[in-house]
Amino acid sequence: MRSLWFLAAFVGTLSGCSSDPADSSDGEPNNPPAPVKYAAGITEVEGGLVFATEEYTLEPGAERYVCFAANTETAANVKAHRYDARSSVHHFMFARTSAPEPDGMSDCPVLFRPTWAPLFVGATVDSEVDLPTGSAQILPTDTQLMVQLHLLNTTPDPITDQAVFEMTLSDDAAPTPVGIYAFGTIAVDLPPQQTTMVVSDCTLDKDVEIFGILPHMHYLGRSLEVQMGTDEGSLQTVWKRDPYDFDDQTLDMAPLSFPSGMLTRTTCMFDNTTAEQVGFGESTFDEMCFAVGFALGIDGVDGCIGGF
């Protein structure tokens, strides 16, 4: 068991939905209402908080990774998230940071930083997350929250918009904390023009209750599997994503119990189609191998990680 000082991986209980505009009484579709504009930063609203980025502008055909960061003024226990899709947002990651990011808007052309502890992720549809009853993501006063946006304008016209994230607060006096528990390894070394299997074994030193899990690799990842057993001879698959697609990192609602003392094995398959050796790292030219779970009773980030 190793401390996840380098990793705070993905997401809450994510579900996405989209629908056609409601029909009016005369059979003609209604135009959707214009999005509400918010002041950039964190705004208190009845029952919750709104996190809104500064406005951004994308020229036709433009693609960018941008981050926006702001700090909470009071402590908050978050039990639910909501995001209304923007046509210019290909996907996003909403997170708390363990090391300061620049305040306000900045370019951040990386796929993931080890100091980001994600709270909520989504893509091109409206998305919501409701944590299990009696639980919450616990955010102390002066927590830095940030969102990374992958922006893409496929239209012939410039787009000016902002991204808005609504957080519903818990009424429980002492909610069960929800944190991150991950499996995987930092020992990633992929020869060029080759398919490579990366395997990491780790024995649990505590009971872990996960209610949602998703993979995190970069563009060369092809599949990810987690196995568990009392020893190597009894390992059985408890969760798998095959095929893996970086642009479709959806969460699986998979209640999983990992008893203390059990052996876990995480297997990542990669296809390095490039002419270069690829190792572990945060950029688009590096790779990662993590199965990331949201776990009850963990305040922060922990995991069973190899490769140190």
C-alpha positions as CSV (number, residue, x, y, z in Angstrom):
1,M,0.0,0.0,0.0
2,R,1.5,3.3,-1.0
3,S,0.3,6.9,-0.3
4,L,-1.1,8.6,-3.4
5,W,0.9,11.7,-3.1
6,F,1.1,12.0,-6.8
7,L,-2.4,11.1,-7.8
8,A,-5.8,12.3,-7.2
9,A,-7.8,10.7,-9.9
10,F,-11.2,11.0,-11.2
11,V,-14.8,11.7,-10.5
12,G,-18.0,11.3,-8.6
13,T,-21.1,9.2,-9.4
14,L,-21.5,10.6,-12.9
15,S,-24.6,10.2,-15.1
16,G,-25.2,12.1,-18.3
17,C,-28.3,12.9,-20.2
18,S,-29.5,14.9,-23.2
19,S,-32.9,15.5,-24.6
20,D,-34.5,17.2,-27.6
21,P,-36.1,20.6,-27.0
22,A,-39.6,20.4,-25.8
23,D,-42.3,20.8,-28.4
24,S,-44.6,23.8,-28.1
25,S,-48.4,23.5,-28.4
26,D,-48.4,24.3,-32.1
27,G,-45.9,21.5,-32.8
28,E,-42.9,23.8,-33.4
29,P,-39.8,23.1,-31.2
30,N,-39.1,25.7,-28.6
31,N,-35.8,27.5,-28.6
32,P,-33.8,26.6,-25.5
33,P,-33.3,29.4,-23.1
34,A,-30.1,31.3,-23.1
35,P,-27.6,30.2,-20.4
36,V,-27.6,32.3,-17.3
37,K,-24.4,34.4,-17.0
38,Y,-22.6,34.3,-13.7
39,A,-19.7,36.4,-12.2
40,A,-16.5,34.5,-12.6
41,G,-15.6,32.6,-9.3
42,I,-17.6,30.9,-6.6
43,T,-21.1,32.4,-5.8
44,E,-23.3,31.3,-2.9
45,V,-26.9,30.5,-4.0
46,E,-29.8,29.0,-2.0
47,G,-28.8,25.4,-1.0
48,G,-25.4,25.5,-2.7
49,L,-22.6,27.1,-4.6
50,V,-22.0,28.0,-8.3
51,F,-18.6,27.8,-9.8
52,A,-18.3,29.8,-13.0
53,T,-15.3,30.4,-15.3
54,E,-14.4,33.6,-16.9
55,E,-15.7,34.0,-20.5
56,Y,-13.6,32.5,-23.2
57,T,-13.6,33.0,-26.9
58,L,-12.8,30.3,-29.5
59,E,-12.2,31.1,-33.2
60,P,-13.6,28.7,-35.8
61,G,-11.7,25.4,-35.8
62,A,-9.8,26.3,-32.6
63,E,-8.9,23.8,-29.9
64,R,-7.6,24.6,-26.4
65,Y,-7.0,23.2,-22.9
66,V,-7.8,25.9,-20.4
67,C,-8.0,25.9,-16.6
68,F,-9.9,28.3,-14.2
69,A,-9.3,28.3,-10.5
70,A,-10.9,30.0,-7.5
71,N,-11.0,29.5,-3.7
72,T,-13.9,28.8,-1.4
73,E,-14.6,31.4,1.3
74,T,-16.3,29.0,3.7
75,A,-16.3,25.2,4.4
76,A,-18.7,23.2,2.2
77,N,-19.9,19.6,2.2
78,V,-21.0,18.8,-1.4
79,K,-23.5,16.1,-2.0
80,A,-24.4,16.7,-5.7
81,H,-23.0,18.4,-8.9
82,R,-24.7,19.6,-12.0
83,Y,-23.4,20.8,-15.4
84,D,-25.3,22.1,-18.4
85,A,-23.5,21.2,-21.6
86,R,-21.8,23.9,-23.7
87,S,-21.3,23.2,-27.4
88,S,-17.7,24.3,-27.2
89,V,-16.7,22.0,-24.3
90,H,-15.5,18.6,-25.5
91,H,-14.9,17.4,-21.9
92,F,-14.1,18.8,-18.5
93,M,-12.6,17.8,-15.1
94,F,-13.7,19.7,-12.0
95,A,-11.3,19.2,-9.1
96,R,-9.7,20.5,-5.9
97,T,-6.0,21.1,-5.9
98,S,-3.3,20.0,-3.5
99,A,-0.8,22.5,-4.9
100,P,-1.8,26.0,-6.1
101,E,-2.8,26.6,-9.7
102,P,-2.8,30.1,-11.2
103,D,-5.9,32.1,-10.1
104,G,-8.4,32.8,-12.8
105,M,-8.1,31.5,-16.4
106,S,-4.9,30.0,-17.8
107,D,-3.8,27.7,-20.6
108,C,-3.1,24.2,-19.3
109,P,-2.3,21.9,-22.2
110,V,-1.8,18.7,-20.1
111,L,-4.1,15.7,-19.7
112,F,-3.8,15.4,-15.9
113,R,-1.7,16.7,-13.1
114,P,-0.9,14.6,-10.0
115,T,-2.0,17.6,-7.8
116,W,-5.6,17.6,-9.2
117,A,-8.1,15.7,-7.1
118,P,-11.2,15.4,-9.3
119,L,-14.7,15.9,-7.9
120,F,-16.8,15.6,-11.1
121,V,-16.2,15.0,-14.8
122,G,-18.3,15.1,-18.0
123,A,-18.3,15.6,-21.7
124,T,-20.7,16.8,-24.4
125,V,-24.0,16.2,-22.6
126,D,-25.7,17.6,-19.5
127,S,-24.3,15.8,-16.5
128,E,-25.2,15.2,-12.8
129,V,-23.7,13.5,-9.8
130,D,-25.5,12.5,-6.6
131,L,-23.4,11.0,-4.0
132,P,-24.7,8.1,-1.8
133,T,-27.1,9.1,0.9
134,G,-25.4,10.5,4.0
135,S,-22.1,11.1,2.2
136,A,-20.4,14.3,0.9
137,Q,-17.2,15.6,-0.6
138,I,-15.8,17.7,2.3
139,L,-14.2,21.0,1.3
140,P,-12.5,23.1,4.0
141,T,-12.4,26.9,4.0
142,D,-10.0,28.3,1.4
143,T,-10.0,25.1,-0.8
144,Q,-8.8,25.9,-4.3
145,L,-11.3,24.5,-6.8
146,M,-10.5,24.4,-10.5
147,V,-11.9,23.1,-13.8
148,Q,-9.9,22.0,-16.8
149,L,-11.9,22.5,-20.1
150,H,-11.0,20.8,-23.3
151,L,-12.5,23.4,-25.7
152,L,-13.2,22.7,-29.4
153,N,-15.1,24.9,-31.9
154,T,-16.3,22.9,-34.9
155,T,-18.6,25.8,-36.2
156,P,-17.7,28.4,-38.8
157,D,-18.3,31.2,-36.3
158,P,-16.5,32.4,-33.2
159,I,-17.9,31.2,-29.8
160,T,-17.9,33.2,-26.6
161,D,-19.1,31.4,-23.5
162,Q,-18.4,30.3,-19.9
163,A,-18.7,27.0,-18.1
164,V,-20.9,26.8,-15.0
165,F,-20.9,24.1,-12.3
166,E,-23.6,23.9,-9.6
167,M,-22.9,22.3,-6.3
168,T,-25.7,21.2,-3.9
169,L,-24.6,21.2,-0.2
170,S,-25.4,18.5,2.3
171,D,-27.7,19.1,5.3
172,D,-26.1,16.4,7.3
173,A,-24.1,17.6,10.4
174,A,-21.5,14.9,9.9
175,P,-21.6,13.3,6.5
176,T,-19.5,10.3,5.6
177,P,-16.6,11.6,3.6
178,V,-16.2,10.6,-0.1
179,G,-12.7,10.4,-1.4
180,I,-10.5,8.8,-4.1
181,Y,-9.1,5.3,-3.9
182,A,-7.0,4.2,-7.0
183,F,-5.3,1.1,-8.3
184,G,-2.4,1.1,-10.7
185,T,1.3,1.9,-11.2
186,I,3.6,4.7,-12.2
187,A,6.0,2.1,-13.8
188,V,5.0,2.7,-17.4
189,D,7.6,2.2,-20.1
190,L,6.3,1.6,-23.6
191,P,8.7,0.6,-26.4
192,P,7.9,2.2,-29.8
193,Q,5.8,0.5,-32.4
194,Q,4.7,-2.2,-29.9
195,T,1.8,-3.5,-27.8
196,T,2.7,-3.6,-24.1
197,M,1.0,-5.0,-21.0
198,V,1.7,-3.2,-17.8
199,V,0.9,-5.2,-14.6
200,S,0.9,-4.0,-11.0
201,D,0.2,-6.2,-7.9
202,C,-0.6,-4.6,-4.5
203,T,-2.0,-6.0,-1.2
204,L,-4.7,-3.9,0.6
205,D,-4.0,-2.7,4.1
206,K,-7.6,-1.6,4.8
207,D,-11.1,-2.4,3.9
208,V,-12.2,-0.3,0.9
209,E,-15.8,0.3,-0.3
210,I,-16.1,1.7,-3.8
211,F,-19.3,2.8,-5.4
212,G,-18.0,4.1,-8.8
213,I,-14.9,3.4,-10.8
214,L,-13.4,4.5,-14.1
215,P,-10.1,4.0,-16.0
216,H,-7.5,6.7,-16.6
217,M,-4.9,6.2,-19.3
218,H,-4.0,8.6,-22.2
219,Y,-4.2,8.2,-25.9
220,L,-2.2,4.9,-26.2
221,G,-4.3,3.0,-23.7
222,R,-6.4,0.1,-25.1
223,S,-7.9,-1.7,-22.0
224,L,-7.7,-1.8,-18.2
225,E,-8.6,-4.6,-15.8
226,V,-8.7,-5.0,-12.0
227,Q,-8.5,-8.4,-10.4
228,M,-8.7,-9.5,-6.7
229,G,-8.0,-12.7,-4.8
230,T,-6.4,-14.2,-1.7
231,D,-3.3,-15.0,-3.8
232,E,-2.1,-15.1,-7.4
233,G,-3.8,-18.5,-8.0
234,S,-7.3,-17.1,-7.0
235,L,-7.3,-13.8,-8.8
236,Q,-10.6,-13.0,-10.5
237,T,-11.7,-10.0,-12.5
238,V,-13.8,-7.6,-10.6
239,W,-13.9,-4.8,-13.1
240,K,-12.8,-4.2,-16.7
241,R,-12.9,-1.6,-19.4
242,D,-12.3,-3.1,-22.9
243,P,-11.9,-1.3,-25.2
244,Y,-10.7,1.9,-23.5
245,D,-11.2,5.2,-25.3
246,F,-9.6,8.4,-23.9
247,D,-12.5,10.5,-25.3
248,D,-15.1,8.4,-23.5
249,Q,-13.9,8.1,-19.9
250,T,-17.3,7.4,-18.4
251,L,-17.8,6.2,-14.9
252,D,-19.1,2.7,-14.2
253,M,-21.5,2.5,-11.2
254,A,-19.9,-0.6,-9.8
255,P,-20.2,-1.2,-6.0
256,L,-17.1,-3.1,-5.1
257,S,-15.8,-4.3,-1.7
258,F,-12.1,-4.8,-1.3
259,P,-11.3,-6.5,2.1
260,S,-8.1,-5.8,3.9
261,G,-5.3,-8.3,3.1
262,M,-6.6,-9.2,-0.4
263,L,-4.2,-9.2,-3.4
264,T,-5.2,-6.8,-6.2
265,R,-3.8,-6.8,-9.8
266,T,-4.2,-3.9,-12.2
267,T,-3.4,-4.6,-15.9
268,C,-3.2,-1.9,-18.5
269,M,-2.8,-2.7,-22.2
270,F,-1.1,0.0,-24.5
271,D,-0.5,0.2,-28.2
272,N,2.4,2.6,-28.8
273,T,2.0,3.4,-32.4
274,T,4.6,6.2,-32.2
275,A,8.4,6.0,-33.0
276,E,9.3,7.1,-29.5
277,Q,9.7,5.4,-26.1
278,V,6.7,6.6,-23.9
279,G,6.8,6.7,-20.1
280,F,4.7,7.8,-17.2
281,G,3.7,11.5,-17.1
282,E,1.0,14.1,-17.3
283,S,1.3,15.4,-20.8
284,T,-0.3,14.3,-24.0
285,F,3.0,12.6,-25.0
286,D,3.1,10.5,-21.7
287,E,1.0,7.7,-20.3
288,M,-0.7,6.6,-17.1
289,C,-2.2,3.4,-15.7
290,F,-4.9,3.9,-13.1
291,A,-8.3,2.5,-12.1
292,V,-9.8,5.3,-10.1
293,G,-12.6,4.7,-7.6
294,F,-14.8,6.9,-5.4
295,A,-14.8,5.4,-2.0
296,L,-16.9,5.9,1.2
297,G,-15.1,6.8,4.4
298,I,-11.9,8.2,2.8
299,D,-11.3,11.9,3.2
300,G,-8.8,12.7,0.5
301,V,-6.8,10.4,-1.7
302,D,-5.4,6.9,-1.1
303,G,-4.7,3.9,-3.1
304,C,-2.9,0.6,-3.9
305,I,-0.1,1.8,-6.3
306,G,3.0,0.2,-7.6
307,G,6.2,1.4,-9.3
308,F,8.0,3.3,-6.6
